[in-house]
Amino acid sequence: MPANAKLKNQDLLELRNLGMASVNILHAVGINTYQDLEDVGAVDTYRRIKDRGIHVSKVMLYALQGALMDVHWNDLPASLKAQLVNDAEEPAKVAELNN
């Protein structure tokens, strides 16, 4: 493995809530560093994962947000979790209305 690829893995692996399986999923959708995750955001990263047909639960969405905030996903406020889910599902609702 090239040194820069190892650093990319280590960067994400150092974040709270993210293990190797999550990091591999993130790489599959073009998220290779904390900065990538921060730039794209938890909601759009979660959408990318779902759009690729990768089956993940809402816990992945919470874990991504928690990683950005350096908070365990289970410690996110319920109101924030609800907002994340609402934001993540919004395009799907618009698409359903247009069909």
N, CA and C atoms as a LAMMPS dump frame, in Angstrom:
ITEM: TIMESTEP
0
ITEM: NUMBER OF ATOMS
297
ITEM: BOX BOUNDS ff ff ff
-5.0000000000000000e+02 5.0000000000000000e+02
-5.0000000000000000e+02 5.0000000000000000e+02
-5.0000000000000000e+02 5.0000000000000000e+02
ITEM: ATOMS id mol type element x y z
1 1 1 N 0.85 -1.177 0
2 1 2 C 0 0 0
3 1 3 C 0.892 1.235 0
4 2 1 N 0.649 2.18 -0.907
5 2 2 C 1.459 3.394 -0.927
6 2 3 C 1.309 4.165 0.383
7 3 1 N 2.347 4.895 0.738
8 3 2 C 2.348 5.63 2.006
9 3 3 C 1.18 6.609 2.097
10 4 1 N 0.875 7.316 0.987
11 4 2 C -0.203 8.304 1.049
12 4 3 C -1.558 7.635 1.247
13 5 1 N -1.757 6.44 0.717
14 5 2 C -3.011 5.719 0.935
15 5 3 C -3.14 5.325 2.402
16 6 1 N -2.032 4.939 3.004
17 6 2 C -2.058 4.576 4.423
18 6 3 C -2.42 5.792 5.274
19 7 1 N -1.894 6.951 4.938
20 7 2 C -2.226 8.17 5.674
21 7 3 C -3.697 8.511 5.529
22 8 1 N -4.234 8.317 4.329
23 8 2 C -5.652 8.58 4.115
24 8 3 C -6.493 7.671 4.995
25 9 1 N -6.154 6.396 5.051
26 9 2 C -6.88 5.463 5.911
27 9 3 C -6.751 5.875 7.366
28 10 1 N -5.545 6.18 7.758
29 10 2 C -5.301 6.512 9.153
30 10 3 C -6.059 7.781 9.541
31 11 1 N -6.11 8.745 8.665
32 11 2 C -6.828 9.978 8.945
33 11 3 C -8.276 9.666 9.317
34 12 1 N -8.969 8.899 8.491
35 12 2 C -10.358 8.561 8.763
36 12 3 C -10.481 7.593 9.937
37 13 1 N -9.555 6.664 10.018
38 13 2 C -9.616 5.684 11.107
39 13 3 C -9.415 6.321 12.476
40 14 1 N -8.785 7.459 12.518
41 14 2 C -8.573 8.148 13.79
42 14 3 C -9.839 8.849 14.271
43 15 1 N -10.806 9.003 13.389
44 15 2 C -12.031 9.699 13.771
45 15 3 C -12.922 8.803 14.612
46 16 1 N -13.609 9.425 15.535
47 16 2 C -14.549 8.708 16.388
48 16 3 C -15.659 8.115 15.521
49 17 1 N -16.103 6.932 15.859
50 17 2 C -17.224 6.223 15.23
51 17 3 C -16.873 5.47 13.954
52 18 1 N -15.681 5.657 13.403
53 18 2 C -15.362 5.058 12.107
54 18 3 C -14.349 3.927 12.254
55 19 1 N -14.758 2.741 11.821
56 19 2 C -13.866 1.6 11.771
57 19 3 C -13.471 1.321 10.336
58 20 1 N -12.755 0.246 10.136
59 20 2 C -12.249 -0.072 8.802
60 20 3 C -13.377 -0.269 7.788
61 21 1 N -14.448 -0.935 8.182
62 21 2 C -15.561 -1.157 7.24
63 21 3 C -16.159 0.175 6.801
64 22 1 N -16.346 1.085 7.744
65 22 2 C -16.892 2.402 7.403
66 22 3 C -15.937 3.179 6.508
67 23 1 N -14.662 3.111 6.817
68 23 2 C -13.656 3.812 6.016
69 23 3 C -13.638 3.272 4.589
70 24 1 N -13.754 1.963 4.436
71 24 2 C -13.794 1.386 3.087
72 24 3 C -15.004 1.882 2.308
73 25 1 N -16.143 1.993 2.983
74 25 2 C -17.343 2.529 2.332
75 25 3 C -17.112 3.983 1.937
76 26 1 N -16.517 4.746 2.826
77 26 2 C -16.244 6.15 2.518
78 26 3 C -15.319 6.284 1.315
79 27 1 N -14.305 5.453 1.247
80 27 2 C -13.405 5.493 0.088
81 27 3 C -14.157 5.181 -1.2
82 28 1 N -15.109 4.265 -1.124
83 28 2 C -15.884 3.88 -2.31
84 28 3 C -16.708 5.037 -2.861
85 29 1 N -17.016 6.02 -2.006
86 29 2 C -17.802 7.166 -2.465
87 29 3 C -16.968 8.445 -2.533
88 30 1 N -15.637 8.289 -2.53
89 30 2 C -14.75 9.426 -2.755
90 30 3 C -14.397 10.242 -1.528
91 31 1 N -14.659 9.717 -0.357
92 31 2 C -14.289 10.406 0.881
93 31 3 C -13.038 9.722 1.414
94 32 1 N -11.912 10.432 1.354
95 32 2 C -10.631 9.84 1.721
96 32 3 C -9.974 10.478 2.933
97 33 1 N -10.447 11.644 3.32
98 33 2 C -9.841 12.359 4.443
99 33 3 C -10.936 13.024 5.27
100 34 1 N -10.542 13.454 6.452
101 34 2 C -11.464 14.237 7.276
102 34 3 C -11.937 15.458 6.49
103 35 1 N -11.011 16.094 5.783
104 35 2 C -11.358 17.298 5.025
105 35 3 C -12.416 16.99 3.97
106 36 1 N -12.284 15.852 3.29
107 36 2 C -13.311 15.453 2.321
108 36 3 C -14.668 15.327 2.999
109 37 1 N -14.679 14.658 4.142
110 37 2 C -15.926 14.461 4.874
111 37 3 C -16.505 15.801 5.318
112 38 1 N -15.652 16.658 5.792
113 38 2 C -16.113 17.979 6.222
114 38 3 C -16.66 18.787 5.046
115 39 1 N -15.958 18.733 3.912
116 39 2 C -16.388 19.485 2.732
117 39 3 C -17.734 18.995 2.2
118 40 1 N -17.922 17.69 2.157
119 40 2 C -19.147 17.105 1.599
120 40 3 C -20.269 17.129 2.635
121 41 1 N -19.915 16.922 3.882
122 41 2 C -20.898 16.904 4.952
123 41 3 C -21.458 15.512 5.183
124 42 1 N -21.973 15.287 6.377
125 42 2 C -22.484 13.973 6.753
126 42 3 C -23.679 13.565 5.898
127 43 1 N -24.605 14.487 5.676
128 43 2 C -25.828 14.151 4.94
129 43 3 C -25.521 13.788 3.497
130 44 1 N -24.738 14.601 2.805
131 44 2 C -24.437 14.301 1.4
132 44 3 C -23.544 13.073 1.263
133 45 1 N -22.677 12.845 2.228
134 45 2 C -21.872 11.616 2.21
135 45 3 C -22.783 10.406 2.361
136 46 1 N -23.722 10.471 3.28
137 46 2 C -24.695 9.389 3.483
138 46 3 C -25.51 9.166 2.208
139 47 1 N -25.923 10.24 1.559
140 47 2 C -26.66 10.114 0.286
141 47 3 C -25.811 9.417 -0.773
142 48 1 N -24.536 9.777 -0.846
143 48 2 C -23.633 9.124 -1.812
144 48 3 C -23.58 7.617 -1.565
145 49 1 N -23.498 7.253 -0.297
146 49 2 C -23.432 5.833 0.067
147 49 3 C -24.7 5.131 -0.38
148 50 1 N -25.851 5.709 -0.054
149 50 2 C -27.133 5.109 -0.42
150 50 3 C -27.297 5.066 -1.944
151 51 1 N -26.87 6.115 -2.635
152 51 2 C -26.973 6.169 -4.101
153 51 3 C -26.132 5.101 -4.779
154 52 1 N -25.071 4.672 -4.127
155 52 2 C -24.225 3.599 -4.67
156 52 3 C -24.821 2.224 -4.403
157 53 1 N -25.955 2.185 -3.718
158 53 2 C -26.604 0.912 -3.422
159 53 3 C -25.982 0.172 -2.254
160 54 1 N -25.198 0.87 -1.472
161 54 2 C -24.583 0.266 -0.287
162 54 3 C -25.594 0.355 0.849
163 55 1 N -25.906 -0.783 1.429
164 55 2 C -26.92 -0.829 2.473
165 55 3 C -26.315 -0.493 3.833
166 56 1 N -26.688 0.656 4.331
167 56 2 C -26.27 1.085 5.663
168 56 3 C -27.504 1.624 6.384
169 57 1 N -27.449 1.588 7.706
170 57 2 C -28.557 2.105 8.497
171 57 3 C -28.337 3.592 8.788
172 58 1 N -29.304 4.175 9.44
173 58 2 C -29.192 5.582 9.83
174 58 3 C -28.049 5.794 10.819
175 59 1 N -27.621 4.734 11.469
176 59 2 C -26.491 4.853 12.393
177 59 3 C -25.257 5.348 11.644
178 60 1 N -25.113 4.979 10.38
179 60 2 C -23.979 5.48 9.586
180 60 3 C -24.065 6.999 9.464
181 61 1 N -25.254 7.505 9.226
182 61 2 C -25.45 8.953 9.148
183 61 3 C -25.057 9.613 10.468
184 62 1 N -25.506 9.042 11.563
185 62 2 C -25.169 9.585 12.882
186 62 3 C -23.669 9.481 13.147
187 63 1 N -23.074 8.365 12.741
188 63 2 C -21.638 8.162 12.946
189 63 3 C -20.825 9.191 12.174
190 64 1 N -21.252 9.499 10.96
191 64 2 C -20.543 10.503 10.158
192 64 3 C -20.608 11.874 10.817
193 65 1 N -21.801 12.237 11.278
194 65 2 C -21.938 13.531 11.959
195 65 3 C -21.135 13.538 13.253
196 66 1 N -21.198 12.456 13.983
197 66 2 C -20.42 12.357 15.213
198 66 3 C -18.928 12.45 14.956
199 67 1 N -18.475 11.85 13.857
200 67 2 C -17.056 11.925 13.5
201 67 3 C -16.646 13.379 13.256
202 68 1 N -17.505 14.118 12.596
203 68 2 C -17.206 15.529 12.337
204 68 3 C -17.183 16.353 13.622
205 69 1 N -18.007 15.97 14.577
206 69 2 C -18.124 16.716 15.828
207 69 3 C -17.25 16.14 16.946
208 70 1 N -16.591 15.01 16.682
209 70 2 C -15.804 14.288 17.689
210 70 3 C -16.671 13.917 18.891
211 71 1 N -17.836 13.329 18.561
212 71 2 C -18.807 12.902 19.559
213 71 3 C -19.267 11.501 19.194
214 72 1 N -19.445 10.634 20.177
215 72 2 C -19.99 9.313 19.888
216 72 3 C -21.386 9.499 19.3
217 73 1 N -21.708 8.735 18.276
218 73 2 C -22.983 8.926 17.583
219 73 3 C -24.183 8.792 18.505
220 74 1 N -24.083 7.974 19.509
221 74 2 C -25.206 7.77 20.416
222 74 3 C -25.422 8.977 21.338
223 75 1 N -24.42 9.846 21.427
224 75 2 C -24.523 11.034 22.267
225 75 3 C -25.031 12.262 21.515
226 76 1 N -25.316 12.113 20.219
227 76 2 C -25.893 13.229 19.476
228 76 3 C -27.301 13.494 20.007
229 77 1 N -27.697 14.743 20.123
230 77 2 C -29.056 15.047 20.582
231 77 3 C -30.107 14.46 19.629
232 78 1 N -31.211 14.032 20.193
233 78 2 C -32.29 13.452 19.388
234 78 3 C -32.765 14.426 18.315
235 79 1 N -32.787 15.705 18.647
236 79 2 C -33.224 16.707 17.668
237 79 3 C -32.273 16.776 16.471
238 80 1 N -30.985 16.631 16.719
239 80 2 C -30.003 16.638 15.626
240 80 3 C -30.158 15.382 14.778
241 81 1 N -30.341 14.232 15.412
242 81 2 C -30.552 12.984 14.672
243 81 3 C -31.775 13.116 13.774
244 82 1 N -32.86 13.664 14.311
245 82 2 C -34.084 13.832 13.525
246 82 3 C -33.845 14.765 12.343
247 83 1 N -33.1 15.848 12.554
248 83 2 C -32.803 16.789 11.468
249 83 3 C -31.939 16.136 10.399
250 84 1 N -30.953 15.352 10.814
251 84 2 C -30.097 14.653 9.857
252 84 3 C -30.92 13.719 8.981
253 85 1 N -31.798 12.939 9.602
254 85 2 C -32.637 12.003 8.848
255 85 3 C -33.547 12.772 7.9
256 86 1 N -34.146 13.842 8.388
257 86 2 C -35.023 14.654 7.543
258 86 3 C -34.255 15.2 6.335
259 87 1 N -33.083 15.743 6.589
260 87 2 C -32.267 16.294 5.499
261 87 3 C -31.841 15.21 4.52
262 88 1 N -31.489 14.041 5.028
263 88 2 C -31.02 12.947 4.165
264 88 3 C -32.144 12.405 3.289
265 89 1 N -33.365 12.428 3.793
266 89 2 C -34.491 11.869 3.049
267 89 3 C -35.197 12.891 2.177
268 90 1 N -34.887 14.143 2.307
269 90 2 C -35.575 15.209 1.574
270 90 3 C -35.59 15.002 0.055
271 91 1 N -34.458 14.715 -0.603
272 91 2 C -34.512 14.52 -2.056
273 91 3 C -35.425 13.364 -2.461
274 92 1 N -35.465 12.326 -1.651
275 92 2 C -36.319 11.183 -1.96
276 92 3 C -37.783 11.606 -1.924
277 93 1 N -38.148 12.451 -0.968
278 93 2 C -39.521 12.926 -0.883
279 93 3 C -39.879 13.778 -2.096
280 94 1 N -38.976 14.648 -2.526
281 94 2 C -39.22 15.489 -3.697
282 94 3 C -39.371 14.631 -4.942
283 95 1 N -38.51 13.618 -5.084
284 95 2 C -38.589 12.715 -6.243
285 95 3 C -39.91 11.966 -6.268
286 96 1 N -40.389 11.535 -5.102
287 96 2 C -41.67 10.829 -5.042
288 96 3 C -42.813 11.734 -5.469
289 97 1 N -42.778 12.991 -5.079
290 97 2 C -43.839 13.94 -5.428
291 97 3 C -43.852 14.221 -6.92
292 98 1 N -42.678 14.186 -7.551
293 98 2 C -42.592 14.489 -8.969
294 98 3 C -42.972 13.308 -9.862
295 99 1 N -43.122 12.129 -9.303
296 99 2 C -43.446 10.953 -10.108
297 99 3 C -44.919 10.684 -10.147
